[in-house]
Amino acid sequence: MEPAPFAVSAVESRDPRLPPSPPPEGPSSVDSSSSCTFPSSPGTPAPAPPGAREVAAAMEAVERDAAAIAESYASLFASLRVALSN
């Protein structure tokens, strides 16, 4: 199957009147030591990772909050439907 007559390769499609595009950005210049770590003084051991119970409790709280938010939005949209239908 032949390419369509209007098909142009990416190299040919660049408008010569446009300024050259900037080179792609390399790795971020953000300091890599500023990753998601808690500040601690030298010699202080890092806090222990949360246990399974703590993770499960946090997940329950997130699920409970998400359900409450969903219910709130459903109620809001139901109220909007009633208001707009009047």
PyMOL Python script that loads the backbone (N, CA, C, O; Angstrom):
from pymol import cmd

cmd.read_pdbstr("""\
ATOM      1  N   MET A   1       0.843  -1.177   0.000  1.00  0.00           N
ATOM      2  CA  MET A   1       0.000   0.000   0.000  1.00  0.00           C
ATOM      3  C   MET A   1       0.885   1.237   0.000  1.00  0.00           C
ATOM      4  O   MET A   1       1.788   1.349   0.829  1.00  0.00           O
ATOM      5  N   GLU A   2       0.640   2.165  -0.917  1.00  0.00           N
ATOM      6  CA  GLU A   2       1.449   3.381  -1.031  1.00  0.00           C
ATOM      7  C   GLU A   2       1.007   4.409   0.000  1.00  0.00           C
ATOM      8  O   GLU A   2      -0.169   4.463   0.360  1.00  0.00           O
ATOM      9  N   PRO A   3       1.943   5.223   0.478  1.00  0.00           N
ATOM     10  CA  PRO A   3       1.538   6.290   1.390  1.00  0.00           C
ATOM     11  C   PRO A   3       0.697   7.314   0.645  1.00  0.00           C
ATOM     12  O   PRO A   3       0.812   7.486  -0.569  1.00  0.00           O
ATOM     13  N   ALA A   4      -0.147   7.984   1.407  1.00  0.00           N
ATOM     14  CA  ALA A   4      -1.004   9.004   0.807  1.00  0.00           C
ATOM     15  C   ALA A   4      -0.135  10.097   0.207  1.00  0.00           C
ATOM     16  O   ALA A   4       0.950  10.361   0.724  1.00  0.00           O
ATOM     17  N   PRO A   5      -0.585  10.753  -0.889  1.00  0.00           N
ATOM     18  CA  PRO A   5       0.247  11.770  -1.536  1.00  0.00           C
ATOM     19  C   PRO A   5       0.535  12.969  -0.641  1.00  0.00           C
ATOM     20  O   PRO A   5       1.511  13.688  -0.856  1.00  0.00           O
ATOM     21  N   PHE A   6      -0.316  13.188   0.364  1.00  0.00           N
ATOM     22  CA  PHE A   6      -0.113  14.348   1.227  1.00  0.00           C
ATOM     23  C   PHE A   6       0.763  14.012   2.429  1.00  0.00           C
ATOM     24  O   PHE A   6       1.080  14.897   3.224  1.00  0.00           O
ATOM     25  N   ALA A   7       1.153  12.766   2.573  1.00  0.00           N
ATOM     26  CA  ALA A   7       1.993  12.368   3.700  1.00  0.00           C
ATOM     27  C   ALA A   7       3.384  12.961   3.522  1.00  0.00           C
ATOM     28  O   ALA A   7       3.977  12.888   2.446  1.00  0.00           O
ATOM     29  N   VAL A   8       3.889  13.548   4.600  1.00  0.00           N
ATOM     30  CA  VAL A   8       5.204  14.175   4.575  1.00  0.00           C
ATOM     31  C   VAL A   8       5.975  13.644   5.769  1.00  0.00           C
ATOM     32  O   VAL A   8       5.425  13.502   6.861  1.00  0.00           O
ATOM     33  N   SER A   9       7.223  13.357   5.564  1.00  0.00           N
ATOM     34  CA  SER A   9       8.011  12.864   6.691  1.00  0.00           C
ATOM     35  C   SER A   9       8.206  13.983   7.704  1.00  0.00           C
ATOM     36  O   SER A   9       8.042  15.161   7.389  1.00  0.00           O
ATOM     37  N   ALA A  10       8.560  13.595   8.927  1.00  0.00           N
ATOM     38  CA  ALA A  10       8.731  14.577   9.995  1.00  0.00           C
ATOM     39  C   ALA A  10       9.842  15.558   9.671  1.00  0.00           C
ATOM     40  O   ALA A  10       9.765  16.729  10.045  1.00  0.00           O
ATOM     41  N   VAL A  11      10.873  15.094   8.979  1.00  0.00           N
ATOM     42  CA  VAL A  11      11.987  15.974   8.636  1.00  0.00           C
ATOM     43  C   VAL A  11      11.533  17.016   7.620  1.00  0.00           C
ATOM     44  O   VAL A  11      11.879  18.192   7.737  1.00  0.00           O
ATOM     45  N   GLU A  12      10.767  16.593   6.633  1.00  0.00           N
ATOM     46  CA  GLU A  12      10.321  17.510   5.592  1.00  0.00           C
ATOM     47  C   GLU A  12       9.235  18.467   6.074  1.00  0.00           C
ATOM     48  O   GLU A  12       9.047  19.525   5.475  1.00  0.00           O
ATOM     49  N   SER A  13       8.517  18.120   7.142  1.00  0.00           N
ATOM     50  CA  SER A  13       7.383  18.938   7.563  1.00  0.00           C
ATOM     51  C   SER A  13       7.798  20.177   8.353  1.00  0.00           C
ATOM     52  O   SER A  13       6.959  21.042   8.602  1.00  0.00           O
ATOM     53  N   ARG A  14       9.046  20.288   8.747  1.00  0.00           N
ATOM     54  CA  ARG A  14       9.501  21.442   9.529  1.00  0.00           C
ATOM     55  C   ARG A  14       9.552  22.675   8.653  1.00  0.00           C
ATOM     56  O   ARG A  14      10.136  22.658   7.569  1.00  0.00           O
ATOM     57  N   ASP A  15       8.932  23.756   9.133  1.00  0.00           N
ATOM     58  CA  ASP A  15       8.911  25.023   8.410  1.00  0.00           C
ATOM     59  C   ASP A  15      10.272  25.689   8.580  1.00  0.00           C
ATOM     60  O   ASP A  15      10.674  25.960   9.712  1.00  0.00           O
ATOM     61  N   PRO A  16      10.996  25.963   7.495  1.00  0.00           N
ATOM     62  CA  PRO A  16      12.336  26.557   7.618  1.00  0.00           C
ATOM     63  C   PRO A  16      12.305  27.974   8.177  1.00  0.00           C
ATOM     64  O   PRO A  16      13.336  28.469   8.631  1.00  0.00           O
ATOM     65  N   ARG A  17      11.169  28.629   8.157  1.00  0.00           N
ATOM     66  CA  ARG A  17      11.090  29.997   8.689  1.00  0.00           C
ATOM     67  C   ARG A  17      11.036  30.022  10.208  1.00  0.00           C
ATOM     68  O   ARG A  17      11.280  31.062  10.820  1.00  0.00           O
ATOM     69  N   LEU A  18      10.717  28.884  10.825  1.00  0.00           N
ATOM     70  CA  LEU A  18      10.633  28.824  12.279  1.00  0.00           C
ATOM     71  C   LEU A  18      12.029  28.701  12.874  1.00  0.00           C
ATOM     72  O   LEU A  18      12.916  28.102  12.266  1.00  0.00           O
ATOM     73  N   PRO A  19      12.229  29.276  14.078  1.00  0.00           N
ATOM     74  CA  PRO A  19      13.536  29.119  14.730  1.00  0.00           C
ATOM     75  C   PRO A  19      13.723  27.656  15.123  1.00  0.00           C
ATOM     76  O   PRO A  19      12.744  26.933  15.312  1.00  0.00           O
ATOM     77  N   PRO A  20      14.964  27.224  15.246  1.00  0.00           N
ATOM     78  CA  PRO A  20      15.197  25.820  15.614  1.00  0.00           C
ATOM     79  C   PRO A  20      14.614  25.529  16.992  1.00  0.00           C
ATOM     80  O   PRO A  20      14.634  26.381  17.880  1.00  0.00           O
ATOM     81  N   SER A  21      14.101  24.330  17.156  1.00  0.00           N
ATOM     82  CA  SER A  21      13.519  23.967  18.446  1.00  0.00           C
ATOM     83  C   SER A  21      14.637  23.742  19.449  1.00  0.00           C
ATOM     84  O   SER A  21      15.730  23.314  19.078  1.00  0.00           O
ATOM     85  N   PRO A  22      14.370  24.031  20.727  1.00  0.00           N
ATOM     86  CA  PRO A  22      15.410  23.847  21.740  1.00  0.00           C
ATOM     87  C   PRO A  22      15.686  22.366  21.927  1.00  0.00           C
ATOM     88  O   PRO A  22      14.820  21.532  21.664  1.00  0.00           O
ATOM     89  N   PRO A  23      16.883  22.038  22.380  1.00  0.00           N
ATOM     90  CA  PRO A  23      17.204  20.621  22.605  1.00  0.00           C
ATOM     91  C   PRO A  23      16.335  20.075  23.736  1.00  0.00           C
ATOM     92  O   PRO A  23      15.889  20.842  24.589  1.00  0.00           O
ATOM     93  N   PRO A  24      16.088  18.778  23.757  1.00  0.00           N
ATOM     94  CA  PRO A  24      15.282  18.209  24.840  1.00  0.00           C
ATOM     95  C   PRO A  24      15.981  18.411  26.168  1.00  0.00           C
ATOM     96  O   PRO A  24      17.209  18.406  26.256  1.00  0.00           O
ATOM     97  N   GLU A  25      15.165  18.589  27.202  1.00  0.00           N
ATOM     98  CA  GLU A  25      15.732  18.833  28.520  1.00  0.00           C
ATOM     99  C   GLU A  25      16.328  17.559  29.077  1.00  0.00           C
ATOM    100  O   GLU A  25      15.775  16.471  28.914  1.00  0.00           O
ATOM    101  N   GLY A  26      17.441  17.706  29.725  1.00  0.00           N
ATOM    102  CA  GLY A  26      18.105  16.566  30.343  1.00  0.00           C
ATOM    103  C   GLY A  26      17.521  16.328  31.724  1.00  0.00           C
ATOM    104  O   GLY A  26      16.407  16.761  32.020  1.00  0.00           O
ATOM    105  N   PRO A  27      18.265  15.650  32.555  1.00  0.00           N
ATOM    106  CA  PRO A  27      17.803  15.409  33.925  1.00  0.00           C
ATOM    107  C   PRO A  27      17.551  16.727  34.637  1.00  0.00           C
ATOM    108  O   PRO A  27      18.208  17.733  34.371  1.00  0.00           O
ATOM    109  N   SER A  28      16.608  16.702  35.526  1.00  0.00           N
ATOM    110  CA  SER A  28      16.232  17.901  36.262  1.00  0.00           C
ATOM    111  C   SER A  28      17.432  18.437  37.031  1.00  0.00           C
ATOM    112  O   SER A  28      18.276  17.677  37.505  1.00  0.00           O
ATOM    113  N   SER A  29      17.489  19.748  37.143  1.00  0.00           N
ATOM    114  CA  SER A  29      18.593  20.360  37.871  1.00  0.00           C
ATOM    115  C   SER A  29      18.302  20.430  39.363  1.00  0.00           C
ATOM    116  O   SER A  29      19.078  21.024  40.113  1.00  0.00           O
ATOM    117  N   VAL A  30      17.190  19.831  39.813  1.00  0.00           N
ATOM    118  CA  VAL A  30      16.859  19.824  41.232  1.00  0.00           C
ATOM    119  C   VAL A  30      17.873  18.954  41.954  1.00  0.00           C
ATOM    120  O   VAL A  30      18.268  17.897  41.464  1.00  0.00           O
ATOM    121  N   ASP A  31      18.277  19.404  43.101  1.00  0.00           N
ATOM    122  CA  ASP A  31      19.264  18.663  43.879  1.00  0.00           C
ATOM    123  C   ASP A  31      18.715  17.285  44.223  1.00  0.00           C
ATOM    124  O   ASP A  31      17.631  17.171  44.796  1.00  0.00           O
ATOM    125  N   SER A  32      19.452  16.248  43.879  1.00  0.00           N
ATOM    126  CA  SER A  32      18.970  14.884  44.107  1.00  0.00           C
ATOM    127  C   SER A  32      18.913  14.536  45.589  1.00  0.00           C
ATOM    128  O   SER A  32      18.239  13.576  45.961  1.00  0.00           O
ATOM    129  N   SER A  33      19.594  15.280  46.434  1.00  0.00           N
ATOM    130  CA  SER A  33      19.544  14.993  47.860  1.00  0.00           C
ATOM    131  C   SER A  33      18.250  15.481  48.484  1.00  0.00           C
ATOM    132  O   SER A  33      17.998  15.204  49.656  1.00  0.00           O
ATOM    133  N   SER A  34      17.413  16.205  47.730  1.00  0.00           N
ATOM    134  CA  SER A  34      16.160  16.711  48.273  1.00  0.00           C
ATOM    135  C   SER A  34      15.006  15.770  47.973  1.00  0.00           C
ATOM    136  O   SER A  34      13.863  16.205  47.830  1.00  0.00           O
ATOM    137  N   SER A  35      15.305  14.474  47.877  1.00  0.00           N
ATOM    138  CA  SER A  35      14.239  13.513  47.622  1.00  0.00           C
ATOM    139  C   SER A  35      13.371  13.383  48.865  1.00  0.00           C
ATOM    140  O   SER A  35      13.612  14.052  49.870  1.00  0.00           O
ATOM    141  N   CYS A  36      12.380  12.537  48.796  1.00  0.00           N
ATOM    142  CA  CYS A  36      11.394  12.412  49.869  1.00  0.00           C
ATOM    143  C   CYS A  36      11.978  11.706  51.082  1.00  0.00           C
ATOM    144  O   CYS A  36      11.641  10.553  51.352  1.00  0.00           O
ATOM    145  N   THR A  37      12.832  12.375  51.800  1.00  0.00           N
ATOM    146  CA  THR A  37      13.367  11.810  53.028  1.00  0.00           C
ATOM    147  C   THR A  37      13.073  12.773  54.158  1.00  0.00           C
ATOM    148  O   THR A  37      12.938  13.979  53.952  1.00  0.00           O
ATOM    149  N   PHE A  38      12.977  12.223  55.353  1.00  0.00           N
ATOM    150  CA  PHE A  38      12.732  13.065  56.501  1.00  0.00           C
ATOM    151  C   PHE A  38      14.057  13.640  56.967  1.00  0.00           C
ATOM    152  O   PHE A  38      15.081  12.958  56.935  1.00  0.00           O
ATOM    153  N   PRO A  39      14.037  14.902  57.404  1.00  0.00           N
ATOM    154  CA  PRO A  39      15.289  15.481  57.887  1.00  0.00           C
ATOM    155  C   PRO A  39      15.709  14.784  59.182  1.00  0.00           C
ATOM    156  O   PRO A  39      14.889  14.564  60.073  1.00  0.00           O
ATOM    157  N   SER A  40      16.950  14.452  59.271  1.00  0.00           N
ATOM    158  CA  SER A  40      17.474  13.862  60.499  1.00  0.00           C
ATOM    159  C   SER A  40      18.891  14.359  60.688  1.00  0.00           C
ATOM    160  O   SER A  40      19.611  14.633  59.727  1.00  0.00           O
ATOM    161  N   SER A  41      19.267  14.467  61.930  1.00  0.00           N
ATOM    162  CA  SER A  41      20.618  14.930  62.196  1.00  0.00           C
ATOM    163  C   SER A  41      21.589  13.785  61.940  1.00  0.00           C
ATOM    164  O   SER A  41      21.202  12.618  62.004  1.00  0.00           O
ATOM    165  N   PRO A  42      22.837  14.107  61.651  1.00  0.00           N
ATOM    166  CA  PRO A  42      23.822  13.053  61.383  1.00  0.00           C
ATOM    167  C   PRO A  42      23.940  12.113  62.579  1.00  0.00           C
ATOM    168  O   PRO A  42      23.957  12.556  63.728  1.00  0.00           O
ATOM    169  N   GLY A  43      24.020  10.837  62.306  1.00  0.00           N
ATOM    170  CA  GLY A  43      24.149   9.860  63.379  1.00  0.00           C
ATOM    171  C   GLY A  43      22.815   9.373  63.915  1.00  0.00           C
ATOM    172  O   GLY A  43      22.770   8.387  64.651  1.00  0.00           O
ATOM    173  N   THR A  44      21.726  10.046  63.559  1.00  0.00           N
ATOM    174  CA  THR A  44      20.406   9.622  64.015  1.00  0.00           C
ATOM    175  C   THR A  44      19.873   8.573  63.052  1.00  0.00           C
ATOM    176  O   THR A  44      19.849   8.801  61.843  1.00  0.00           O
ATOM    177  N   PRO A  45      19.449   7.434  63.569  1.00  0.00           N
ATOM    178  CA  PRO A  45      18.928   6.410  62.653  1.00  0.00           C
ATOM    179  C   PRO A  45      17.614   6.865  62.020  1.00  0.00           C
ATOM    180  O   PRO A  45      16.829   7.589  62.633  1.00  0.00           O
ATOM    181  N   ALA A  46      17.395   6.431  60.795  1.00  0.00           N
ATOM    182  CA  ALA A  46      16.162   6.786  60.091  1.00  0.00           C
ATOM    183  C   ALA A  46      14.988   6.100  60.780  1.00  0.00           C
ATOM    184  O   ALA A  46      15.148   5.019  61.348  1.00  0.00           O
ATOM    185  N   PRO A  47      13.808   6.721  60.735  1.00  0.00           N
ATOM    186  CA  PRO A  47      12.652   6.087  61.370  1.00  0.00           C
ATOM    187  C   PRO A  47      12.310   4.774  60.668  1.00  0.00           C
ATOM    188  O   PRO A  47      12.512   4.625  59.463  1.00  0.00           O
ATOM    189  N   ALA A  48      11.800   3.849  61.430  1.00  0.00           N
ATOM    190  CA  ALA A  48      11.449   2.542  60.872  1.00  0.00           C
ATOM    191  C   ALA A  48      10.258   2.690  59.930  1.00  0.00           C
ATOM    192  O   ALA A  48       9.388   3.528  60.166  1.00  0.00           O
ATOM    193  N   PRO A  49      10.208   1.894  58.873  1.00  0.00           N
ATOM    194  CA  PRO A  49       9.060   1.964  57.972  1.00  0.00           C
ATOM    195  C   PRO A  49       7.802   1.513  58.713  1.00  0.00           C
ATOM    196  O   PRO A  49       7.885   0.730  59.660  1.00  0.00           O
ATOM    197  N   PRO A  50       6.645   2.002  58.288  1.00  0.00           N
ATOM    198  CA  PRO A  50       5.416   1.627  58.996  1.00  0.00           C
ATOM    199  C   PRO A  50       5.145   0.130  58.852  1.00  0.00           C
ATOM    200  O   PRO A  50       5.474  -0.488  57.839  1.00  0.00           O
ATOM    201  N   GLY A  51       4.544  -0.426  59.881  1.00  0.00           N
ATOM    202  CA  GLY A  51       4.211  -1.847  59.852  1.00  0.00           C
ATOM    203  C   GLY A  51       2.926  -2.086  59.079  1.00  0.00           C
ATOM    204  O   GLY A  51       2.274  -1.144  58.629  1.00  0.00           O
ATOM    205  N   ALA A  52       2.574  -3.339  58.933  1.00  0.00           N
ATOM    206  CA  ALA A  52       1.380  -3.711  58.171  1.00  0.00           C
ATOM    207  C   ALA A  52       0.116  -3.132  58.801  1.00  0.00           C
ATOM    208  O   ALA A  52      -0.796  -2.717  58.086  1.00  0.00           O
ATOM    209  N   ARG A  53       0.053  -3.102  60.133  1.00  0.00           N
ATOM    210  CA  ARG A  53      -1.146  -2.568  60.803  1.00  0.00           C
ATOM    211  C   ARG A  53      -1.308  -1.079  60.533  1.00  0.00           C
ATOM    212  O   ARG A  53      -2.415  -0.603  60.281  1.00  0.00           O
ATOM    213  N   GLU A  54      -0.205  -0.349  60.588  1.00  0.00           N
ATOM    214  CA  GLU A  54      -0.282   1.089  60.336  1.00  0.00           C
ATOM    215  C   GLU A  54      -0.707   1.367  58.899  1.00  0.00           C
ATOM    216  O   GLU A  54      -1.512   2.262  58.642  1.00  0.00           O
ATOM    217  N   VAL A  55      -0.162   0.596  57.969  1.00  0.00           N
ATOM    218  CA  VAL A  55      -0.518   0.766  56.558  1.00  0.00           C
ATOM    219  C   VAL A  55      -1.991   0.438  56.352  1.00  0.00           C
ATOM    220  O   VAL A  55      -2.697   1.159  55.647  1.00  0.00           O
ATOM    221  N   ALA A  56      -2.460  -0.655  56.968  1.00  0.00           N
ATOM    222  CA  ALA A  56      -3.868  -1.038  56.838  1.00  0.00           C
ATOM    223  C   ALA A  56      -4.778   0.030  57.433  1.00  0.00           C
ATOM    224  O   ALA A  56      -5.820   0.346  56.858  1.00  0.00           O
ATOM    225  N   ALA A  57      -4.393   0.589  58.582  1.00  0.00           N
ATOM    226  CA  ALA A  57      -5.205   1.636  59.201  1.00  0.00           C
ATOM    227  C   ALA A  57      -5.247   2.880  58.323  1.00  0.00           C
ATOM    228  O   ALA A  57      -6.293   3.513  58.185  1.00  0.00           O
ATOM    229  N   ALA A  58      -4.116   3.228  57.735  1.00  0.00           N
ATOM    230  CA  ALA A  58      -4.085   4.394  56.844  1.00  0.00           C
ATOM    231  C   ALA A  58      -4.929   4.149  55.602  1.00  0.00           C
ATOM    232  O   ALA A  58      -5.634   5.048  55.143  1.00  0.00           O
ATOM    233  N   MET A  59      -4.864   2.936  55.053  1.00  0.00           N
ATOM    234  CA  MET A  59      -5.680   2.605  53.876  1.00  0.00           C
ATOM    235  C   MET A  59      -7.166   2.677  54.202  1.00  0.00           C
ATOM    236  O   MET A  59      -7.954   3.162  53.391  1.00  0.00           O
ATOM    237  N   GLU A  60      -7.558   2.196  55.387  1.00  0.00           N
ATOM    238  CA  GLU A  60      -8.962   2.282  55.792  1.00  0.00           C
ATOM    239  C   GLU A  60      -9.408   3.733  55.875  1.00  0.00           C
ATOM    240  O   GLU A  60     -10.500   4.080  55.424  1.00  0.00           O
ATOM    241  N   ALA A  61      -8.567   4.575  56.451  1.00  0.00           N
ATOM    242  CA  ALA A  61      -8.915   5.992  56.567  1.00  0.00           C
ATOM    243  C   ALA A  61      -9.062   6.629  55.194  1.00  0.00           C
ATOM    244  O   ALA A  61      -9.984   7.412  54.967  1.00  0.00           O
ATOM    245  N   VAL A  62      -8.160   6.300  54.278  1.00  0.00           N
ATOM    246  CA  VAL A  62      -8.228   6.850  52.921  1.00  0.00           C
ATOM    247  C   VAL A  62      -9.494   6.378  52.223  1.00  0.00           C
ATOM    248  O   VAL A  62     -10.182   7.171  51.580  1.00  0.00           O
ATOM    249  N   GLU A  63      -9.807   5.088  52.344  1.00  0.00           N
ATOM    250  CA  GLU A  63     -11.023   4.556  51.717  1.00  0.00           C
ATOM    251  C   GLU A  63     -12.272   5.193  52.304  1.00  0.00           C
ATOM    252  O   GLU A  63     -13.206   5.519  51.571  1.00  0.00           O
ATOM    253  N   ARG A  64     -12.298   5.375  53.620  1.00  0.00           N
ATOM    254  CA  ARG A  64     -13.444   6.009  54.287  1.00  0.00           C
ATOM    255  C   ARG A  64     -13.605   7.453  53.803  1.00  0.00           C
ATOM    256  O   ARG A  64     -14.714   7.895  53.503  1.00  0.00           O
ATOM    257  N   ASP A  65     -12.497   8.177  53.733  1.00  0.00           N
ATOM    258  CA  ASP A  65     -12.552   9.564  53.264  1.00  0.00           C
ATOM    259  C   ASP A  65     -12.981   9.639  51.806  1.00  0.00           C
ATOM    260  O   ASP A  65     -13.764  10.514  51.435  1.00  0.00           O
ATOM    261  N   ALA A  66     -12.479   8.731  50.978  1.00  0.00           N
ATOM    262  CA  ALA A  66     -12.846   8.724  49.560  1.00  0.00           C
ATOM    263  C   ALA A  66     -14.331   8.443  49.392  1.00  0.00           C
ATOM    264  O   ALA A  66     -14.982   9.056  48.546  1.00  0.00           O
ATOM    265  N   ALA A  67     -14.876   7.522  50.186  1.00  0.00           N
ATOM    266  CA  ALA A  67     -16.311   7.223  50.112  1.00  0.00           C
ATOM    267  C   ALA A  67     -17.131   8.439  50.536  1.00  0.00           C
ATOM    268  O   ALA A  67     -18.153   8.745  49.921  1.00  0.00           O
ATOM    269  N   ALA A  68     -16.689   9.128  51.577  1.00  0.00           N
ATOM    270  CA  ALA A  68     -17.408  10.321  52.032  1.00  0.00           C
ATOM    271  C   ALA A  68     -17.364  11.423  50.979  1.00  0.00           C
ATOM    272  O   ALA A  68     -18.361  12.112  50.761  1.00  0.00           O
ATOM    273  N   ILE A  69     -16.230  11.592  50.332  1.00  0.00           N
ATOM    274  CA  ILE A  69     -16.104  12.605  49.278  1.00  0.00           C
ATOM    275  C   ILE A  69     -17.000  12.251  48.101  1.00  0.00           C
ATOM    276  O   ILE A  69     -17.675  13.122  47.550  1.00  0.00           O
ATOM    277  N   ALA A  70     -17.012  10.981  47.711  1.00  0.00           N
ATOM    278  CA  ALA A  70     -17.866  10.549  46.599  1.00  0.00           C
ATOM    279  C   ALA A  70     -19.332  10.780  46.924  1.00  0.00           C
ATOM    280  O   ALA A  70     -20.092  11.239  46.071  1.00  0.00           O
ATOM    281  N   GLU A  71     -19.735  10.467  48.147  1.00  0.00           N
ATOM    282  CA  GLU A  71     -21.127  10.686  48.558  1.00  0.00           C
ATOM    283  C   GLU A  71     -21.462  12.174  48.546  1.00  0.00           C
ATOM    284  O   GLU A  71     -22.560  12.561  48.146  1.00  0.00           O
ATOM    285  N   SER A  72     -20.527  12.999  48.980  1.00  0.00           N
ATOM    286  CA  SER A  72     -20.741  14.443  48.987  1.00  0.00           C
ATOM    287  C   SER A  72     -20.930  14.980  47.572  1.00  0.00           C
ATOM    288  O   SER A  72     -21.828  15.785  47.325  1.00  0.00           O
ATOM    289  N   TYR A  73     -20.081  14.534  46.641  1.00  0.00           N
ATOM    290  CA  TYR A  73     -20.217  14.970  45.247  1.00  0.00           C
ATOM    291  C   TYR A  73     -21.521  14.474  44.634  1.00  0.00           C
ATOM    292  O   TYR A  73     -22.166  15.204  43.882  1.00  0.00           O
ATOM    293  N   ALA A  74     -21.914  13.245  44.945  1.00  0.00           N
ATOM    294  CA  ALA A  74     -23.178  12.718  44.420  1.00  0.00           C
ATOM    295  C   ALA A  74     -24.344  13.565  44.909  1.00  0.00           C
ATOM    296  O   ALA A  74     -25.258  13.876  44.145  1.00  0.00           O
ATOM    297  N   SER A  75     -24.308  13.933  46.169  1.00  0.00           N
ATOM    298  CA  SER A  75     -25.359  14.782  46.732  1.00  0.00           C
ATOM    299  C   SER A  75     -25.351  16.162  46.081  1.00  0.00           C
ATOM    300  O   SER A  75     -26.408  16.717  45.781  1.00  0.00           O
ATOM    301  N   LEU A  76     -24.177  16.706  45.867  1.00  0.00           N
ATOM    302  CA  LEU A  76     -24.056  18.010  45.224  1.00  0.00           C
ATOM    303  C   LEU A  76     -24.642  17.981  43.821  1.00  0.00           C
ATOM    304  O   LEU A  76     -25.412  18.869  43.451  1.00  0.00           O
ATOM    305  N   PHE A  77     -24.286  16.971  43.040  1.00  0.00           N
ATOM    306  CA  PHE A  77     -24.793  16.892  41.668  1.00  0.00           C
ATOM    307  C   PHE A  77     -26.289  16.635  41.636  1.00  0.00           C
ATOM    308  O   PHE A  77     -26.979  17.131  40.746  1.00  0.00           O
ATOM    309  N   ALA A  78     -26.806  15.868  42.594  1.00  0.00           N
ATOM    310  CA  ALA A  78     -28.255  15.658  42.664  1.00  0.00           C
ATOM    311  C   ALA A  78     -28.958  16.981  42.952  1.00  0.00           C
ATOM    312  O   ALA A  78     -29.994  17.279  42.359  1.00  0.00           O
ATOM    313  N   SER A  79     -28.401  17.764  43.852  1.00  0.00           N
ATOM    314  CA  SER A  79     -28.982  19.077  44.158  1.00  0.00           C
ATOM    315  C   SER A  79     -28.922  19.996  42.945  1.00  0.00           C
ATOM    316  O   SER A  79     -29.872  20.731  42.675  1.00  0.00           O
ATOM    317  N   LEU A  80     -27.821  19.959  42.218  1.00  0.00           N
ATOM    318  CA  LEU A  80     -27.695  20.785  41.014  1.00  0.00           C
ATOM    319  C   LEU A  80     -28.714  20.374  39.959  1.00  0.00           C
ATOM    320  O   LEU A  80     -29.307  21.228  39.300  1.00  0.00           O
ATOM    321  N   ARG A  81     -28.922  19.058  39.796  1.00  0.00           N
ATOM    322  CA  ARG A  81     -29.923  18.583  38.832  1.00  0.00           C
ATOM    323  C   ARG A  81     -31.301  19.109  39.186  1.00  0.00           C
ATOM    324  O   ARG A  81     -32.035  19.574  38.314  1.00  0.00           O
ATOM    325  N   VAL A  82     -31.660  19.039  40.472  1.00  0.00           N
ATOM    326  CA  VAL A  82     -32.973  19.527  40.915  1.00  0.00           C
ATOM    327  C   VAL A  82     -33.072  21.027  40.686  1.00  0.00           C
ATOM    328  O   VAL A  82     -34.091  21.512  40.193  1.00  0.00           O
ATOM    329  N   ALA A  83     -32.032  21.762  41.037  1.00  0.00           N
ATOM    330  CA  ALA A  83     -32.058  23.223  40.878  1.00  0.00           C
ATOM    331  C   ALA A  83     -32.153  23.614  39.411  1.00  0.00           C
ATOM    332  O   ALA A  83     -32.870  24.555  39.072  1.00  0.00           O
ATOM    333  N   LEU A  84     -31.447  22.911  38.538  1.00  0.00           N
ATOM    334  CA  LEU A  84     -31.470  23.257  37.118  1.00  0.00           C
ATOM    335  C   LEU A  84     -32.760  22.825  36.435  1.00  0.00           C
ATOM    336  O   LEU A  84     -33.152  23.408  35.424  1.00  0.00           O
ATOM    337  N   SER A  85     -33.418  21.816  36.974  1.00  0.00           N
ATOM    338  CA  SER A  85     -34.670  21.369  36.349  1.00  0.00           C
ATOM    339  C   SER A  85     -35.842  22.272  36.721  1.00  0.00           C
ATOM    340  O   SER A  85     -36.877  22.229  36.057  1.00  0.00           O
ATOM    341  N   ASN A  86     -35.708  23.072  37.744  1.00  0.00           N
ATOM    342  CA  ASN A  86     -36.793  24.001  38.154  1.00  0.00           C
ATOM    343  C   ASN A  86     -36.768  25.275  37.368  1.00  0.00           C
ATOM    344  O   ASN A  86     -37.603  26.152  37.587  1.00  0.00           O
TER     345      ASN A  86
END
""", "prot")
cmd.dss("prot")
cmd.show_as("cartoon", "prot")
cmd.util.cbc("prot")
cmd.orient("prot")
